[in-house]
């Protein structure tokens, strides 16, 4: 029990430190708000099931997304596979597209906003880096952080 508490405490502190650090970095930047140059989905993802799932969630099609996940599509897939230190997950893609319905669908089919993406961190942190407090609020409302 103590070990689990310590693990949760460490995880919570790490997430908070990352969020605070990002906020300080953004606050210190006097330029324009951070941006992410979003490419077409095939630039990030190569798996056919992943691309089909992303298409369904971007179209706000929950029944189709559920069907694709039941057939093996992974709502937590990441890419591009050829860039091991610069990847995004489906949830990062929907956040960068500022697509609220897609985020809702992804969370409904099992996307984890606390799951790390190499190079961009968890989706929750990605919203802070992009200075998108509306999306951060949405993610926290739909999927409260278990470790805090």
C-alpha positions in Angstrom: 0.0 0.0 0.0 2.8 2.4 0.9 4.7 1.5 -2.3 1.6 2.3 -4.4 1.1 5.6 -2.6 4.7 6.5 -3.3 4.4 5.6 -7.0 1.3 7.7 -7.3 2.9 10.6 -5.4 6.0 10.5 -7.6 3.9 10.3 -10.8 1.7 13.2 -9.7 4.8 15.3 -8.8 6.4 14.5 -12.1 3.3 15.6 -14.1 2.9 18.8 -12.0 6.6 19.6 -12.4 6.3 19.2 -16.2 3.2 21.3 -16.4 4.7 24.1 -14.2 7.9 24.0 -16.2 6.1 24.3 -19.5 4.0 27.2 -18.2 7.1 29.0 -17.0 8.7 28.4 -20.4 5.6 29.8 -22.2 5.3 32.7 -19.8 8.9 33.7 -20.4 8.4 33.7 -24.2 7.4 37.1 -25.3 6.7 36.0 -28.9 3.5 34.5 -30.3 1.8 31.5 -28.8 3.4 28.2 -29.5 2.3 26.4 -32.6 2.5 22.9 -34.0 2.6 22.5 -37.7 0.1 19.6 -38.2 0.7 17.4 -41.2 -1.7 15.0 -42.9 -2.4 11.8 -40.8 -0.3 9.6 -43.1 2.8 11.7 -42.2 2.5 10.3 -38.6 0.7 7.0 -38.8 1.2 4.1 -41.2 -1.0 1.4 -39.8 -4.2 1.1 -41.8 -6.3 0.5 -38.6 -4.9 3.5 -36.9 -5.5 5.7 -40.0 -9.1 4.4 -40.2 -9.6 5.1 -36.4 -8.2 8.6 -36.8 -10.5 9.3 -39.7 -13.5 8.1 -37.7 -12.7 10.2 -34.6 -12.0 13.3 -36.7 -15.5 12.8 -38.2 -17.0 12.4 -34.7 -18.1 8.9 -35.5 -18.2 7.1 -32.2 -19.9 3.9 -33.4 -17.3 3.5 -36.2 -14.5 4.2 -33.7 -15.8 1.6 -31.3 -16.0 -0.9 -34.1 -12.5 -0.2 -35.2 -11.1 -0.6 -31.7 -13.0 -3.9 -31.3 -11.2 -5.0 -34.5 -7.8 -4.2 -33.1 -7.2 -0.4 -33.8 -5.2 1.1 -30.9 -6.5 4.4 -29.7 -3.0 5.0 -28.1 -0.9 4.3 -31.2 1.9 6.7 -31.9 4.0 7.7 -34.8 5.9 8.3 -37.0 7.7 5.1 -36.3 10.9 6.3 -38.1 11.3 9.2 -35.6 11.7 7.5 -32.2 12.2 10.8 -30.3 9.6 12.9 -32.0 6.3 11.1 -32.0 2.6 11.9 -31.4 -0.4 9.8 -30.4 -3.9 10.0 -31.9 -4.9 12.2 -29.0 -2.0 14.6 -29.7 -3.2 14.8 -33.3 -6.7 15.7 -32.3 -5.4 18.3 -29.8 -3.1 19.9 -32.5 -6.2 20.0 -34.8 -8.1 21.6 -32.0 -10.9 19.1 -32.7 -13.0 18.8 -29.5 -15.3 16.1 -30.8 -12.3 13.9 -31.8 -10.9 14.2 -28.3 -14.2 13.2 -26.8 -14.4 10.1 -29.1 -10.8 9.1 -28.5 -11.3 9.2 -24.7 -14.5 7.3 -25.1 -12.7 4.5 -26.9 -9.8 4.3 -24.5 -7.2 6.9 -25.3 -5.0 7.7 -22.3 -4.2 11.4 -21.9 -1.4 10.6 -19.4 0.4 8.2 -21.8 3.8 9.7 -22.8 4.6 10.3 -26.5 8.4 10.5 -27.0 9.3 14.1 -27.7 6.0 15.7 -26.8 5.1 14.1 -23.5 1.6 13.2 -22.3 -1.4 14.7 -24.1 -2.2 16.8 -21.0 1.2 18.4 -21.2 0.9 18.9 -25.0 -2.2 21.1 -24.4 -0.1 23.3 -22.0 2.8 23.5 -24.5 0.3 24.6 -27.2 -1.3 27.1 -24.7 -4.7 25.5 -25.2 -6.3 25.7 -21.8 -9.7 24.9 -23.3 -8.5 21.5 -24.4 -6.6 20.9 -21.1 -9.9 21.7 -19.3 -11.8 19.3 -21.6 -9.3 16.5 -21.0 -9.4 16.9 -17.3 -13.2 17.0 -17.3 -13.5 13.9 -19.4 -10.7 11.9 -17.8 -9.5 13.2 -14.4 -5.9 12.5 -13.7 -5.8 9.4 -11.5 -2.4 10.2 -10.0 -3.2 13.7 -8.6 
